[in-house]
Amino acid sequence: MTAPRAQLEAELGGPFTALYLLPEPQCADLLELIRTAPERERIAMDAAVEATLATLPRGTRAIARVMAYGWKRTVRQRFSREERP
C-alpha cells in the first residue's frame, strides 16, 4: 500500500514542499477530504435546492424540481424506496 503522502502528491498532481511538513496522519486526513469533497458538495447543493423548493407554492414545486434536477432524477427520487438524508 502506498503512503498517504505519495497518494496525496498523486492526487494533487505533483510534489509540494508543504506536504513534507505534514505528518502522515494529517496527509491521510487531507487526502480523504479531497476525495470526498465532490460527494459532500453534491449533498450540500441538494439540500440547498430542496430548501429553496420548500419555499415555493406547492403547485409549482414539482415543475421547479424537474427544472432543477431533470425528469429522470426527479422520478427516481420520488419513487425510490431508499431514504434520502
Secondary structure, 3 states (H helix, E strand, C coil): CCCHHHHHHHHHCCCCHHHHHCCHHHHHHHHHHHHHHHHHHHHHHHHHHHHHHHCCCHHHHHHHHHHHHCHHHHHHHHHCCCCCC
